[in-house]
């Protein structure tokens, strides 16, 4: 179990937004959804990827000398990453003096990930925190997610999982056995869900029902995206869903931020949603009050 390998793109210590207390959040790479507003586009593919921040580049050419596959070209003082030539080996990242080139994603054994997580166990014990697995989508790597959650529970940690819920019943049951709290992403009503995320809503609703039947604590996390899901229908669905399942403890609305756009640029891919304006939390205050008047669970900004 501890030798199981996961592909992760970040291990964030001292996280306070991904469950109760102080936590370490392990971000798995790979996701079955393709939400047009995704703020972690480096999580889409399961394989490691090269990210290039042009603003940091000083044009020294060290990366071109290190690359044996023609992945870096300099012409008229401009550095171009040739994505078709790049094999994401990471040779260029180690010699880049300004960290303009970095790898998103690495292979790691569950044993090594857990060692990093347990380094802060004293803080979890004092704050009521623990470990959170996130992504991407951790259920997209089911064996690794199960192994890490199982090992963390054996080590006495509280385990939370942020998930979109797009997984088979078999996978969800196996992993849920080792998870105390689900931070469950609910993104859009059924009529636009596939258009906005690339997958139908029905399997996600089935996962919520399954977790409720297993009496697993759930917090609904709902990204609010201007022009996409900031509709009466969506807010009504959130309230109906929260009222329908006793295991849903709270509802968190998450205002849109545009940080994923610059990450798309660094990955050399096109951002599918190019709104560069933050959604101010105060713009949702009226919605929060109205939803709390109808919802049996607390609704708040996350």
Buried (B, 14 or more C-beta within 10 A) or exposed (E): EBEBBBBBBBBBEEBEEBBBBBBBBBBBBBBBBEBBBBBBBBBBBBEBBBBBBEEBBEEBEBBBEBBEEEBBEBEEEEBEBEBEEBEBBBBBBEEBEEEBBBBBBBEBBBBBBBEBBBEBBEBBBEBEBBBBBBBBBBBBBBBBBBBBBBBBBEBEBBBBBBBBBBBEEEBBEBBBEBBBBBBBBBBBBEEBBEEBBBBEBEBBBBBBEBBBEBEBBBBBBBBBBBEBBBBEEBBEBBBEBBEEBEBBBBBBBBBBBBEBBBBBBBBBBEBBBEBEEEBEBEEBEEBBEBBBEEBEBBBEBB
